[in-house]
């Protein structure tokens, strides 16, 4: 019973026998991060988002105290 509990606890905690990522996993993670950054940059620099940010900041600065 102890062996089953230990294996279940190890599997659920994510602490298996693997100690880290391999080189290919680092490469895939880097590619995914760069792709996400490129998409995020395109979204943030789009006209729609820029207009919305300017509107929000303008409303915040014109708010009465």
N, C-alpha and C positions, 0 to 999 in steps of 0.2 A: 504494500500500500504506500509506503514511503517513497518508493521509486516512481510510482505513478504521480504522486503529489509533486515531487521534485521536477519531473518532466513537464507537468502541466504549468507549474509556477515559472519554470524557465521559458517555456514557449510563450506564455502570456506577457512576461516581462520584457521579451525581446532580447534577452541575454543568452543567445545560443553560443555555439562554438566559434562562430565567425567573429573576429575581432575588429574588422574594419572593411572599408571598401577596396576593391581591387582597382587597378589602373583603368580598366574599361568602364567601371562604374563611375569613377571620377570623371572620365571623358564624357559619358552620357549626361551626368549631372551638370557639367559645365556647359554643354551644348544646350540642354534644356533651360538653364538659367539665362544664357545669352538670348535664346529665342523669346523667352518671357520678357526680358528687358527690352528687346526690340519692339515687341507688340505693345508693351506698356508705354514706351517712348512715343510710338505712333498715336496711341490713344490720348495721351496727355498733351501732345503738341497739336492735336486736331483743332479746327476752328470751333467746333461745338463746345469742346471742353474749355478752351480758352475764353470763349464768350461767357460760359457759365461761371467760370472762376472770376472773371472781371465783374460780372453782375453781383456775385456774392460778396466780393470784397468791397464793391461800391456801396452796397446796402449796409454792410457792417460799418463802413466809415461814415456814412450819412445818418447813422442811428442817433437819436437824441439821448442825452444823458440825463 
